[in-house]
Amino acid sequence: MFNSLSDRLTATFKNLRGKGRLTEADVDATVREIRRALLDADVAVPVVREFTGQVRERALGAEVSGALNPSQQIVKIVNEELVEILGGETRRIRMAKTGPTVIMLAGLQGAGKTTLAGKLAKWLKAQGHSPILVACDLQRPNAVTQLQVVGQRAGVPVFAPHPGATSELEHPAGDPVAVARAGVEEARQKLHDVVIVDTAGRLGVDADMMEQARQIRRAIVPNEVLFVIDSMIGQDAVNTAMAFDEGVNFTGIVLSKLDGDARGGAALSVSSVTGKPVMFASTGESLDDFELFHPDRMASRILDMGDVLSLIEQAEKSWDKEEAARMAKKFADQEDFTLDDFLAQMQQIRKMGSMKKMLMMMPGAQNIRQQLEQFDEREIDRVEAIVRSMTPHERVAPKIINGSRRARIARGSGVHVSEVNGLLERFAQAQKMMKKMAQGGGMPGMPGMPGMGAGGARKGGKNAPKKKARSGNPAKAAQELREAEARRAAGAKAVPTGAAFGQQSGDFDPSQLNLPKGFDKFMGGK
């Protein structure tokens, strides 16, 4: 969504590199480019004016003139101001102290409220809560049925005493306010701790819709009123948000369709204009494409600095600890990395979700965005099909796969022989790297890595220090041995227990960290 804005800002900051001191003209030119980038991204004009004013004021202040690297300081200022207009801090749901927590959803028709109700319910269920959905949209045709389907997919019950309208001409039966009140009572009786109320929307803001939303709010007294807004709506987002804030006084914002290709100015405008925080973001069509909104992480993504924290959280959530322990043991025992292990790794990656989304969270991803956009997610399926078309013996000993076997594997997996050849070549390279790491090769030049001397020279390598020949005199040889042992003991004591790469002993065990498979061995674990 923010690709265009990110490209413009990144290009602007590149022009500042290498300058030891920024003049007022440099700052004005930078602020002018930032203003153009924000306006092109459909950010509201008042927000742009305030944002660029703050950046210019701080950029001309002492914090830049006294900095060692002014261009980096400008990036820091822009990042901090972006965090501010996105809400400042991460805001979580305020849970009720007694009784069920009531969450009311409001927004225009087509913003994605009903689907988002299922996403929020599934997310809360994963957090250990017991949510229930309440169908109060009785006006949009088949809205109740849609919520029931979404609730079934999310594994969450739906309270829907009325079927709602089935066509545009049909007048809906039932009172949405009464349904909302009965839904909260149902949750209280069935011991659900969260109630999510899906309300009706319109194609535009009108008095009837607002009055109905106000009545529902008064009837159920929600703990949170979430305003769901389509991130692709453009400049009209501000007017819509202000109308809903005046009508129902929402407490938080949910950005839907954040994976779209629109310019995304709504996300940067609504929170700043209304003063209400963005709490959640919907990033795809799947019920799992839903995340807590972190202003600082979103600002980092926009400035192409990556979002490694979200990537780590996603990996921790989906990584199989038993499989990680099995791979760690394999490394410790210096066993060969097989195609079965390779297949297990691919399946672990699949659990984490879209490869494109994960790679776009890496710092500098905008530089390879074109290649990422051309990446075919089905490549993982093809690789899995190729490996599964091999016999168990072929997976353990791929060197036996000759021409006829390759042709058979290609036919079994529905690919060309060249694709089988390419996979085997890539696997051979990966196997060599894994074997080198398992044998303690580590990374060259890294002190304290397995297979390395104190100065970073590899054992047995040409840069390894030559050993001093031992004396032929037994008494002198024994003395030299005692001195060598004393030097080793003194050297071991000199290494701090918490040294990043110098640790050779102690209580630290990298396997206790929830890191990817084999990473502990890579970092010098035993």
DOMIVO-919056 format. One record per residue: residue in three letters; y, x negated, z of N, C-alpha, C, O, CB in turn. Coordinates in steps of 0.1 Angstrom, whole numbers, plus 5000, padded with zeros to 4 digits. Each point is the difference from the previous one (the first is absolute). Glycine has a CB too. Layout:
REM residues N
AlaYXZYXZYXZYXZYXZ
...
This chain:
REM residues 526
Met498849925000501250085000501349915000500950044993497850145019
Phe501349714995501149925002500049884991500749905002499550185021
Asn499049924966499849894992501449954993500349895000497350184996
Ser503150034999501249974993501149945010500649904997498950294986
Leu500649885028500949955010499649865005500949915002499650325005
Ser498349754995499549875005500349894990500449895003497850225010
Asp501549924974500349904989501549965000500349894999497850214987
Arg502750005015501549984999500449915012500849914998499650314990
Leu499249825024500449925012499549865000500749905003499350315010
Thr498749774982499449875000500849914990500249895003497550215003
Ala502649964982500849924990501449965006500549904997498250224984
Thr501949975026501349975006499949895010500949915000499750334997
Phe498449765011499949895010499649864994500349905005499050275012
Lys500049844971499749874993501349934996500049875000497850234992
Asn503249975005501249944996500749925011500949924997499450264986
Leu499349855029500749935012499249875004500649925008500350304999
Arg497949764988499349895004500649874995500649994990497450155009
Gly501949765010500549874997501549985003500549894999497950104983
Lys502350125023501449985003500149975015499550075009501250104973
Gly500049715020500149965014501050085008499950015012499549764980
Arg501650295001501050085007500450124991500149984988500749825024
Leu499350324994500450124992501550025001500550015011497150094993
Thr503049924985501450035000500150155000499150084999501549724988
Glu500750255015500250145001499750074986499550115000502349855018
Ala498449964971499750054987498450024999499650104994502549794996
Asp497250025015498550015000499650125007499150084996500649675003
Val500850275013499750125008500350134993499250094999501249785022
Asp500850144973500550124993499050024988499750124998502749845009
Ala497349944986499150024988498650055005499450094993501849734994
Thr498350135024498750045005500050145005499250084997500449695010
Val501550275000500150145005500250094988499550115001501649815021
Arg499650044968500150094988498750034994499750114995502649795001
Glu496849995003498750024994499150095008499250084995501049694994
Ile500050215025499250095009500450144998499250095000500649725016
Arg501550224983500650134998499450064988499650125000502549825012
Arg497949994977499550054987498550035001499550114995502249764993
Ala497550055019498650025002499750125008499150084996500649685002
Leu501150275012499850115009500350134992499350105001501249765020
Leu500650144972500550124992499050034989499750124998502749835007
Asp497049954989499050024989498750065006499350064993501749754994
Ala498850165026498850055007500250145005499250055007500249724999
Asp501850294991500350145004500350015015499850115006498749974976
Val501949815025500450015014501450075000500849984992497949815014
Ala501450305004501350085001501249915001499949895007498850295004
Val502449864983501249914999500549975014500449885002500250224976
Pro499549995032500549975013499249895007500549915007500450324995
Val497849784996499049905006500349864993500049905007498350284998
Val501949824982500249884993501349935005500149885002498750214978
Arg502249995021501349955005499949945014500649895002500650294983
Glu498249895024499949955013499149885001500349905007500050335002
Phe498649774983499149885000500649884995500049895007498150274990
Thr502649854991500649884994501249955009500249885000499050204977
Gly501550015029501149965009499549925012500649905003500650304990
Gln497749845013499449935011499549864995500249905007499250315004
Val499949784978499549884995501249904997499949885004498150244986
Arg503049935004501249914996500649955013500449885001500050254978
Glu499849965031500749965012499249895007500649905005500450334997
Arg497749794999499249905007499849874992500049895005498850305006
Ala501249824976499849894991501249905000499949884999498650264986
Leu502749925017501249925001500349955014501049925002499950214979
Gly498249915029500249965013499549865003499549934991500450315016
Ala500249725006499649875004498549984999499549884999502450125017
Glu497350114985498549985000499549944987498949944999501050255016
Val500949834973499649944988500649864998499349914996500550324994
Ser501549765013500749874998499449895008500049894996502150244999
Gly497349915017499449895008498549994998499449925007502450135009
Ala497750024974498549994998499749884992500849954991499050305010
Leu499049705001499549884992499750054985500249924991498949975030
Asn500450234978499650054987500750144998499450105004498449774996
Pro503450134994500750134999499350104992500150125003502049754999
Ser497250104987499350104992498950075008499850124999500749744981
Gln498850065028499050065009500650095010499450115004499149704993
Gln502750155008500750095010500450134994500050105007500849695005
Ile499650214975500450124993498850094999500150125003501749764984
Val497050075010498850084999499750065014499650115001499549744980
Lys501150075029499850055014500950125003499650095006499649685001
Ile502050214989501050115003499650134993500050115005501949724998
Val497850154984499650124992498750065006499950135000501149774979
Asn498150025025498850065006500350085012499550115002499249694989
Glu502150145018500450075012500750134998499850105007500349685004
Glu500850224979500750134996499150104994500250125002501949744995
Leu496950094995499150104994499150065012499850124999500149744980
Val499750065030499350065012500850115007499550105004499349684999
Glu502550194998500950105007500150134992499850115006501549705003
Ile498950194978500150124993498750074998500050124997502049794991
Leu496950025015498750074999499650055014498950065001500449794980
Gly501550145029499750065012500049905012500050055012498750124976
Gly501349705010500149915010498649965006499549894998502750205007
Glu497250015003498749975007499050104996500350114995501049795024
Thr497450064982498950094998500050115010500149985012498549834978
Arg501450315005500050125009498750084999499550034989503049995007
Arg496850005015498750065001500250155005501150035005497849744999
Ile500050304995500150145004500150015015499349935007499350144973
Arg502350025025500150025014499050115004500150114997502449835003
Met496550015007498950095004500450095012500849955009497549894982
Ala501350285010500350095011499349955013498949964999501450244985
Lys500449825027499449965013498950105004499049965006503249935001
Thr498150244990499050105004499850094988500950034992499749965032
Gly498250064974499750094989499949924986500249885000500950315013
Pro498749884977499949944986501449954995501050065003497050084992
Thr502049754998501249954993500150084987499150004992500749775019
Val501450304988500250084988500949934990501149955003498650265011
Ile499849774974500749944989500250104988499150054995499949725011
Met502350254991500350094990500549924987500849915001499950275016
Leu498849864971500349944988501050094992499850124999498049765000
Ala503350064996501050074992500349924988499949885000501050235021
Gly499549974969500449934987500050094988499550115001499749685009
Leu501250164979500050084988498650014994499149925003503250014992
Gln497550184997498750014993499849894990500949964993499350295010
Gly498649704997499749884991500249875007499749904993501050254988
Ala499949845031500249875006498749945005499949885003502350205004
Gly496750014994498749945005499750035015499349935006501049904977
Lys500350285022499850045014498550025003499549955010502850154991
Thr497149994991498650045003499049885000499249995009501350234981
Thr499649705000499249884999500349915012499149945006500750074969
Leu501549975028500449915011499550055013499749935009502350014978
Ala497950205015499450055012498649955002499649975012501850244986
Gly497849794992498649945001500049865002499249955008500150224977
Lys501649755009500149865002500449975015499449915006501250054970
Leu500450115029500449985014498950035010499849935010502650124983
Ala496950065004498950055008498949895001499449975010501150274985
Lys499149714993499049904999500449875008499249945007500050154971
Trp502149875020500549885007500050025015499649915007501850044973
Leu499050175025499950035014498650005005499749965012502450174986
Lys497049924994498650015004499449865002499349975010500450254978
Ala500749695003499649865001500649935013499449905005500450094970
Gln501350065030500749955012499350055012500449975011501850014977
Gly496850115011499350065012500550135004499650055010500149724997
His501150304985500550135003499150114994499249974992503249945009
Ser497950215003499250124994501050104994500450105007497749865011
Pro502350014970501050094994499550134994498850014997502549784998
Ile499550315003499750124993501250044991501249985003497350105016
Leu501249964968501050044991500250155000499150085002500349734984
Val501950235013500450145000500650044987501149944997499250065029
Ala499250104967500550044987501150105001499750125001498049834989
Cys503550015010501250095000500750024987501050074999499349875025
Asp499250004966500650014986499250124994499049984993501749775005
Leu499850375004499450124994500650054987499750104995499749965028
Gln501649864972500850044988499549934988499950074989502049985026
Arg497949824985499549934988498650044997499250005009502449814996
Pro498150234983498750044996498949905003500249884996500950254986
Asn497949915025498849915003500449895010499249905000499850164978
Ala502149945028500449895010499050005011499749895005502750134989
Val497250095011499050015011498749944996499449925008501750285001
Thr498449834979498849954995500149854999499049925003500550294985
Gln501649745007500249854998499949935014499449905001502050154978
Leu499250015031500049945013498650005006499649905006502750174998
Gln496950034993498650015005499249894993499249945006501050314998
Val500049734983499349894993500449875005499149915003500850234977
Val501449845022500449875006499549975014499649895003502550134983
Gly497950095022499549995014498549965000499549935008502250244999
Gln497549894983498649974999499849864997499149935005500450314988
Arg501349714997499949864996500349905011499549895002501050184975
Ala500549975032500449925011499150025012500149925010502250094982
Gly496850085008499150035011500850065012499749975011498949844981
Val502450285005500850065010500050154999500150054988501449745013
Pro498450295009500050144999501350064996501149945003497250075014
Val501750104976501250074995500150145006499050084999501049784980
Phe501150175027500250145005500850084989501149974998498949955027
Ala499350174969500650084989499550145000499150044993501049764993
Pro500650295023499650145001500350084988499450114998500949875026
His500749984968500450074988499849924988500349885000501450255013
Pro497849934976499849924988501249964992500049904992497950215006
Gly503249965005501349974992500050054986499150084996501149725018
Ala500850174979500250064986499049934991499749885001502750175003
Thr497150024986499149944990500750004986499549944991498550145022
Ser503249974986500850004988501550005003500450045011497750074976
Glu502749865003501550005003500550145002501050025007499249784978
Leu499250305009500450145001499650075013500650105004499449914971
Glu499049935031499450075012500949975013500449895002497350094988
His502650125017500749995013499149955011498950065002502750124991
Pro498749715013499049955010499850095012501050065005499749714988
Ala498150245011499650085012500049915012499649884999499050284987
Gly501949895025500049925012501449945003500849984991496849975006
Asp502650025016501349955005499849855003499249975009501550265000
Pro500049684984499849855003500349975014499449915006501250044970
Val500450115030500449975014498950045009499749925009502750124985
Ala497050085004498950045009498849914998499349975010501550264988
Val498949724989498949914998500249875007499149945006500550164972
Ala501749855022500349875006499850015015499449915007502250044976
Arg498850165023499950025015498550025004499649945010502750174990
Ala496949964991498650025003499349874998499049975007501150274986
Gly500349674998499449874997500149915012499049935004501550104972
Val500749975031500149925011499250055012499449925007502950034986
Glu497650185008499150065011498549964997499349985009502450214994
Glu497949824984498749964996499749865004498949975005501250194976
Ala500849755017499849865003499949985015499249925005502150014975
Arg499550155028499949995015498750045005499449945009503150104992
Gln496950074993498850065005498849914995499049985008502050254991
Lys499149714989498849924995500249855004499349914995500450254986
Leu501349815027500349865005500349904989499649885001498950185018
His502249984971500649904991501349955005500850075005498150054975
Asp501249755020501249945006501249984990501149965004497449925011
Val501350154972501149994990499950124991498950034995501149725006
Val501150324996500150114991501049964989501149965002498450215016
Ile500049844969500949974989500250134992499150064995500049705004
Val502250285001500350134994500649974986501149944998499350175025
Asp498949944966500549994987500850124996499550115000498549764994
Thr503350115003500950124997500350014985499649914993501450065030
Ala499650144974500350034986501249924995500949965008498150274995
Gly501049744984501249944994500450084988499450094996499849685012
Arg501950184986500650064987500349894991500049885003500950325009
Leu499449844975500449904990501349955003500449894996498250224987
Gly502249965025501349965004500350065014499450095005501449894971
Val500349965031500350055013500650144999501050024992499449745016
Asp499150345000500650135000500050055014499449955009499850104968
Ala501650065025500250055014498850065006499749985012502650074981
Asp496850024998498850065005499049905006499550025011500850164972
Met499649715009499049905005500549935013499249985009500249984967
Met501950015025500549945012499950095012499749965011501949914975
Glu498650265012499950105011498650015005499750005012502250134978
Gln497149875000498650005004499649875008499350015010500250144970
Ala501049745015499749875007500650005014499449955010500549934968
Arg501350175023500750015014499250095009499849965012502450004977
Gln497350155006499350105009498749935004499650025012501450184976
Ile498349735003498749935004500349905011499349985009499850064968
Arg502049885021500449905010500250065013499649955010501449914972
Arg499850255019500350075012498750055007499950005012502450064980
Ala496749995000498850065005499149905006499350035010500950154973
Ile499649705011499049905005500649895007499349925007499350144974
Val502749925019500749895007499349864997499449955010501450215008
Pro499249794970499249884997500549885007501249985002498350124976
Asn499649805024500449875005500749924990500849915002497350105014
Glu501450004971500549934989500250104988499150084997499849705011
Val502250214985500250074987500249894990501049934999500150285012
Leu497949784980500049894990500550064986499450104995498749785017
Phe502950064983500550044987499349914989500249885000502150195010
Val496950004982499349934989500850014988500450104995497449965015
Ile502549824984500949994989499349914989499449905002502750135012
Asp498050024974499549934988500949884997501250014998497950214992
Ser500349665011500749884998500649984986500849924997497749985020
Met501050194973500449994986501250094997500350024988497449915006
Ile502850145016501050114998501449944995500750084994498150065023
Gly501549744987501349944995501150045009499950025012499349994965
Gln502050005017501350025007500050135008500750015010500549854973
Asp498150245013500050135006499349995014500150105008499950014970
Ala499349785025499349995013501050015011499650065011498749794978
Val502850105010501050005011500450145003500150045012500749734982
Asn499650314996500450145002498950085006500350085009501349904972
Thr497250005014498850085005499849965015499850095008499249924969
Ala501049875026499849955014501050065009499750045011499349754980
Met502350205005501150065009499850155002500350055011501249764981
Ala498150264998499850145001498950035010500150095008500749954968
Phe498149895023498950025009500349965015499650065009498849914972
Asp502449925020500449965013500950105007499850035012500049734980
Glu501050305000500950115005499250125004500350075009501649844978
Gly497150125004499250135002499049995011499950095008500549954968
Val498849855024498950005010500149885010499249995009499450124974
Asn502449805015500249895009498749925001499549995011502350145001
Phe497849814977498749925000500249885008501149945002498250154976
Thr499649865027500049885009499549874993500349895005499350265014
Gly499849864970499549894993499850034985500050114996498949815025
Ile500949974971499950024985498749944996499549905005503050084992
Val496850094993498849944994500349994985500450094993498150025024
Leu501349774978500249974986498750024992499049935003502949915002
Ser498150264986498750024992500249934986501249984996498350245017
Lys499449764981500049954986500749864999500749974990499350275001
Leu499849685019500649875000499449904991500549894997500150155027
Asp498350004970499349924990500550034986499549944990498550055024
Gly503050104984500550044987500849894993500249895007499850345001
Asp500449794980500749904993501550034999500749944991497250014996
Ala502650145021501450035000500849895007499349915005500250344995
Arg501849765001500849895005500150005015500349895006501050124974
Gly498350095027499850005014501250005009499949965012498249924983
Gly503150155000501250005008500050105012500749985010500549954970
Ala498050185019499950095010499549945013500550035011499050154973
Ala499649735015499449945012501149915008499949995012497950014977
Leu503149955003501149925006501250085004500949955007498349864979
Ser500950315010501250085003499850105011500950025009499649964968
Val498450095024499850125009500249965014500750075008497750034975
Ser500949795021500049965014501549975005500450035010497249894988
Ser503150004993501349965003501050115001500950005009498649794980
Val500350315002501050115000499850105011500950055006499149934969
Thr498750055028499750105011499949945014500150075009498750064973
Gly501049745018499849945013498750025006499749975012502750064992
Lys496650034989498750025004499049904995500249954988500350305013
Pro498549705006499249894996498950054990499550115000500949785022
Val499250024969498950024991498749965009500049895005501350064973
Met497850145023498949985009498749974993499249925005501950235011
Phe498749914972498749984993500349994985501150044995497650095022
Ala500449814976500149994985498650034994499049965004502849874998
Ser498350254987498850044993500049914987500950004992499050245017
Thr499049684989500149904990498950024989499849904992501049945025
Gly498750284982499050024989499450145001500450085009499149684991
Glu499550274992499550144999498850015010499850125005500949904971
Ser498749885028498950015010500550035014501149975003497649864983
Leu500450235022500450045013500249885009500650005011498250214987
Asp500749674998500149885007501349924997500449915007497150084994
Asp503250064988501249934996501250055008500950074995498249914982
Phe500949995036501050055009500249895011499049955005500350304990
Glu501949725008500249905010501350025008500950074996498049774989
Leu501150105027501250005009501049924993499749894994498950145027
Phe502750024979501149934993500649905009500550035011499950174975
His499649675010500649895007501249954992499849944989498049995021
Pro503450104994501249964993500149854997500449964988500850235022
Asp498449734999500149854998499049964989500349914992500450065032
Arg498150094976499049964990500450064986499849934990498450075028
Met502450124981500450054988501249914994500049984988499350255019
Ala501649735002501149914995499449874994500549954990501050155027
Ser497549854990499349874995499450034986500049914991499650025033
Arg499850184974499450034987501150014989499849954989498350185023
Ile503049944992501150014990500549864996500449984988500250255021
Leu499549685000500549874998499049904995500249885000501550165017
Asp497150014980498849924995499649895010499649904996501250154981
Met499349995036499549905010498750045005499549945009502850014997
Gly497150164988498750045004499950085012501050025007498249784983
Asp499650255013499750085012498749965005499050085000502450124992
Val498549685014498749945004499550085012498850015001501949764990
Leu500150285018499650075012499250124996498950035006503049895007
Ser498650164977499350124996498749964994499050085001503250044995
Leu497849774996498749964994499049965010498850034998502549894982
Ile499150015031499149965010499450135007498950015003502449775000
Glu499650315000499650135007499050074991499050065006503249965006
Gln498049994975499150064991498749935000498950075000503050014986
Ala498149795014498749925000499350025013498750025000502349814985
Glu499750175026499350025013499450145001498950015006502749835005
Lys499050264983499550145001498750014992499250085004503250004999
Ser497549854986498950034991498949895001498950014994502650114991
Trp498849765021499149895000498850035009500150055011501849794984
Asp496950125000498750025007499849875009499849904995499250254986
Lys501149875032499849895009498649945000499949885001501950225013
Glu497249984984498649954999499849914988499449905001499850315011
Glu501449844977499949924988500849875001499549894995500250324992
Ala501449795020500849885002499249905009500049884997502150265001
Ala497249925012499249915009498949944992499649885002501050265018
Arg498849944971498849944992500549894991499349904999499650335002
Met502349794993500549894991500449885008499849894996501050294988
Ala499749845028500449895009498849925003500149875001501950265008
Lys496949934995498849935003499449934988499549895002500050285015
Lys500749894971499549934988500849874998499449894996500050334994
Phe501949785013500849884998499649905011499949884997502050264994
Ala497949915021499649905011498649934997499949895003501450265013
Asp497849934978498749954996500049924987498949954996500150245017
Gln502149814980500249934987499050064990499449934992501449865019
Glu499050344989499150074990500850024987501350015000497450105018
Asp500649904971500750024987500650144999499550105006498849754984
Phe502950165004500750124997499350064987500049944990502249985020
Thr497250204992499250064989500850124994501150045004496849895007
Leu501550124978500750114993499950135008500850094999498649814979
Asp499650115031499950115010501249995009500650115003496949904996
Asp502949875006501249995008501250034992500950065006498049765008
Phe501250144974501150034991500250154999501150055000498549734987
Leu499350295011500050144998500550075013500850105000497349894984
Ala501549965028500450055013501549985001500750095005497149875005
Gln502749934986501549975000500750104992501150055004498549715000
Met499950274984500750094991500050145006501050074998498349794982
Gln499750185027499950135006501050015011500650115003497049924991
Gln502649865014501050005010501450014995500850075006497749795007
Ile501850084976501350014993500250144996501150055001498849714992
Arg499150315001500150134995500450105012500850094998497549864984
Lys501250025030500350095011501549995004500550105005497249875003
Met502949924989501449995003501050084991501150015004498349765005
Gly500050284980500950094992500349934987499349914995501650195025
Ser500249944974500449954987500449855000500849955009500050284986
Met498649694996500349864999501549984997500749915005496950044988
Lys502950134998501449994995500950015012501049925002498450174976
Lys500450025031500950025011499949885010501049965006498750294991
Met499149705005499849895009500849874995500749945008497150165000
Leu502049874980500649884994501550024999500849905002497250064985
Met502550165012501550024999500649985014501250005001498550164980
Met499549845030500549975013500249855003500649975010498350244998
Met500649714983500149865002501549954996500650054991496949925004
Pro503049935012501349954997500049944985499149944996501350005029
Gly500750094968500249954986499250084990499849964989500549825021
Ala499150344994499250084991500850054988499450024989499250045030
Gln502749954982500850054989499949914988500250044989501350085027
Asn498349754987499949904989498850024991500049964988501249885027
Ile497850224991498750034992499850154998498850044998500249745010
Arg502050304993499850145000499450054987499250095000502749935015
Gln498649924974499450044987498549974999499350094995502949864994
Gln497449945016498549975000499350105009498950054997501649714998
Leu500150275017499450105009499950144994499050075002501949795017
Glu500150184974500050134993498950014990499550114997502949915007
Gln497349864989498950004990498649995006499050014993502749894991
Phe498350075029498749985007499250145000500650105004500349715010
Asp497950184982499150124999499250015013499249915003500750084972
Glu500450115033499250025013498550024998499249975009502950145000
Arg497549934978498650024998499349874998498749994999501850224990
Glu500249675011499449874999499049985011498949944998503149974991
Ile498350145023499149985011498750084998498949955004503150025011
Asp498150154979498850084996499249924991498750005001502550225003
Arg499449724986499249924990499349885006498849984997502850104985
Val499149855027499449895007498850055008498949935000503349955001
Glu498050235006498950055008498850044992498849985003502950105014
Ala498649984971498950044991499249884995498850014999502650194994
Ile499349695004499449884995499049945010498949974998503149994988
Val498550035027499249945011498850095003498949955002503249955007
Arg498150234991498950095003499050014989498850045002502750095011
Ser498849824975499150004989499149875000499149994992502550144994
Met498749785024499149885001498950035010500150095008501949774988
Thr496950065003498950015009500449935013500949925000497450094981
Pro501050035030500349935013499949854999500849935006498450275006
His499949754980499849854999501249944992500549895003497050144998
Glu503050044989501149964992501349995008500849914998498150194982
Arg501249995029501250005009500049885009501149955004499050304995
Val498849715006499949885009500049874992500649905005498150245011
Ala500749864972500049884992500550034986499250014991498849905022
Pro503450104986500550034987499849904989500250034988501550105024
Lys497949754991499849894990498850044991499949944989501049895027
Ile498250264988498950034992500450104989499250044991499249925028
Ile502850104981500450104991500349934986501149954998499950205021
Asn498049864973500249944986500550114990500550105005497649745000
Gly501950124983500650094989499450145000500750104999499849704988
Ser498150215013499450135000500250085012500250124999498049784987
Arg501950035025500350085013501450054999500350115005498149755008
Arg502550064982501450044999500250134991500750095003500049675001
Ala498550234985500050124991499550125007500550114998499249744982
Arg499250145028499550115007500950065010500250125002497549784995
Ile503050015011501050045010501150074993500550105006498949705009
Ala501150154974501150074993499650144995500850095001500049684991
Arg498050245003499650144996499950095012500450124999498349784982
Gly500750055030499950085012501350045006500150115006497849784998
Ser503150034995501350035006501050064990501150045004498549785012
Gly500050194971500950064990501249924997501150054997498250165011
Val500649654993501149914996499549904990498950004996502150035027
His500049894972499649904990499549885007500349975012501550114973
Val497449845008499449875006501149915005499949935010498150094975
Ser503249985007501149915004500550035014500449915007500250074969
Glu499450155028500450045013499049955011500549965011500750244979
Val497549805007499049955009500249855002500049945011498450244982
Asn501949754995500349855001501249975008500049915008498950074969
Gly502150105021501349985008499850015015500549925007500850164973
Leu497950035023499850025015499249895006500349955011499750294985
Leu498949714996499249895006500849875001499849925009498250194980
Glu502949875002500949885001500950015012500149905007499850074968
Arg500750145027500950025011499249995013500549945010501050204977
Phe497349915013499250005013499649855003500049965011499150274984
Ala500649694994499649865002501149935007499849915008498750104972
Gln502850015015501149945006500250045015500349925009500850074968
Ala498750145025500250055014498949945009500249975011500850244981
Gln497849785003498949945007500249865004499749965011498850204978
Lys502149765002500349865003501049995011499949925009499650024967
Met501650155023501049995010499550045014500349945010501450124972
Met497450055018499550045013499149895006500049985012500150264980
Lys499149704999499149895005500849885005499649955011498750124972
Lys502849905011500849895004500650035014500149925009500450024967
Met500050195026500550045013498950005010500349965012501550174976
Ala497049925009499050015010499549865004499649995012499750234978
Gln500849685002499649875003501149925008499849895004498750114976
Gly502650075022501149945008501049924992500749925005497750075013
Gly501650054969501049934991501450045004500949915000497550084982
Gly501850135021501450055003501049984989499649994989499849965035
Met501850054980501149974991500549865001500349955011500450294990
Pro499449694988500549865001501349995006500950084997497849864983
Gly501549955028501349975006500350085013501149995005499649964972
Met498350135027500350095012499449935012498750005001501450214985
Pro500649745024499449935012499250105008500450125001501549724999
Gly497050125005499250085009499150104992499350075007502549915010
Met498250014970499150094993498649944999499949875001502050214985
Pro497050005013498749944999499849904989500550024989498650195021
Gly500349684994499849904989501149904999500149924990498450244999
Met502649855020501249924998500149915012499650035011501550154976
Gly499549705010500349915011501350035006500650104996498149724993
Ala501750105021501350035007501250004991500950075002498049845018
Gly501050004970501249994991499950094988500949984991499449795017
Gly498750324991499950094988499249944989499950064990502350025016
Ala497149804996499249954990498650065001499550025011501849764989
Arg498150254989498750065000498949905003500149884997500750284986
Lys498249885025498949915004499349954988499650084991500250045031
Gly500149754977499349944989500849994988499549944990498550165019
Gly503349944991500849994988500649874999499949915009500650334993
Lys500249734987500649874998501149975009500449895003498950124974
Asn501450105029501149985009499549995015500949995009500650134974
Ala497249895019499550005014500249865006499849904993498650285001
Pro502049815018500249875006498749925002499050065003503050035009
Lys498149794984498849915001499649985014500949975009499749924969
Lys498150115025499549985014500049855002499649924991499050295009
Lys501849745012499949865004498649965003499350075007503049955002
Ala497349874985498649955002499849975015500949945006499049974970
Arg498950135029499749975014499649855002499349954991500050305012
Ser501049695008499749865003498549995001499350095005503049875006
Gly497249914986498649975002499749975014498850005004501149924972
Asn501150055032499749965014499850135008500950095000500549714998
Pro497450225008499750135007501050035011500450125001497249844995
Ala502949945012500950045010501450044994500650095005498349745010
Lys501550104975501250034993499950144993501050085000499649674997
Ala498350274997499750134993500150125010500650104997498049784986
Ala500850105029500150115010501450025005500450125002497349825005
Gln503149954994501450025004500850074990500850095003499049705010
Glu499950184974500750074989499650155000500950084997499249714989
Leu498750245016499550145001500750085011500550114998497349824992
Arg502350005022500750075011501550024997500550115003497949795013
Glu502250004977501450024996500250114990501050085001499449685004
Ala498750254985500150104990499850145006500750104996498449744987
Glu500050185027499850125007501250045008500450125000497249845001
Ala503149945005501250035008501150054991500850095003498549745014
Arg500850104971501150044990499750154995501050074999499349694994
Arg498550275005499750144995500350105011500550114997497749804988
Ala501550065027500250095012501550025001500550115002497449825010
Ala502949964987501550015001500550084989501050075002499149715010
Gly499450204976500550074988499750155001500850084996498949724990
Ala499150245020499750145002500950075010500450114998497249834996
Lys502849985017500950065010501450024994500750085005498049815013
Ala501750024972501350014995500250124991501250044997498949725004
Val498850304995500150124991500350125008499150045009499449864974
Pro502650185016500350125008498950104997499550024988503049935011
Thr497150135011499050104999500450114990499250054992500149915031
Gly502050074976500550114991500549954987500750074993499850065027
Ala499249744976500649954988499550084988498850055000501349725010
Ala500850254980499650094989498949954992499150084997503249995002
Phe497749804998498949954992499349885007499049944994502250134985
Gly499349885032499449895007498950035009499449905006502849994992
Gln497450235004499150045010498649964996499550054989501950145019
Gln497949735000498649974997499050065010498850004998502049794991
Ser499850255022499150065011500850095008501250024997497449785004
Gly500950265009500750105008499450145000498950014994503249865002
Asp498550225010499550145001500350084988499550114999500749875025
Phe500749984967500450084988498950024991499349914995503050015007
Asp497450214994498950034990500650084989500350125002497949875016
Pro502049964970500750084989499250124997500650104994500349694997
Ser497850225012499350124996500450125009499750114996498449754997
Gln502750115018500550115008501150084993500350115003499049765018
Leu501450064969501050064993499450094989499049974995502649845010
Asn499150304992499550094990500549954986500950074994499150135023
Leu499549694978500449944988498950034989498950035003502449795009
Pro499150164975499050024990498949915001500049905007501850174978
Lys497049965009498849935001500249854996500749974990498050245005
Gly500749705013500149864997501349935003500049884999498450184984
Phe502650025021501349945002500049915012500749905001500350304989
Asp498249835021499949925012499449864996500549905006499350315009
Lys499349794976499449874996501049924992500149885002497650224998
Phe503149974992501049944992501049935009500649894996499050284986
Met500849905029501049945009499549915010500749965009500550254988
Gly497549755002499549895009499150065011499749935009502349944985
Gly497650265005499250055011498649945000499649944989501750275009
Lys498049805013498749945001498950104998498849975001502149855014
